[in-house]
């Protein structure tokens, strides 16, 4: 049985499916966040494996925000 996907797993999938570099993906992620925008280091902490000391869990509302922003950047299969 596969463990349930985490919000961080889904964000990694969105970034990968977009084909964007991490800095470009961060720009998409930060759209609409204004002064609450995230740094590249924090964004990378959302993308690393859960067993990394740099890991930060992604909140549900941030995943929803990312899903909305990345929708138009996902490459068609």
Secondary structure, 3 states (H helix, E strand, C coil): CCCCCCHHHHHHHHHHHHCCCHHHHHHHHHCCCHHHCCCHHHHHHHHCCCCCCCCCCCCHHHHHHHHHHHHHHCCCC
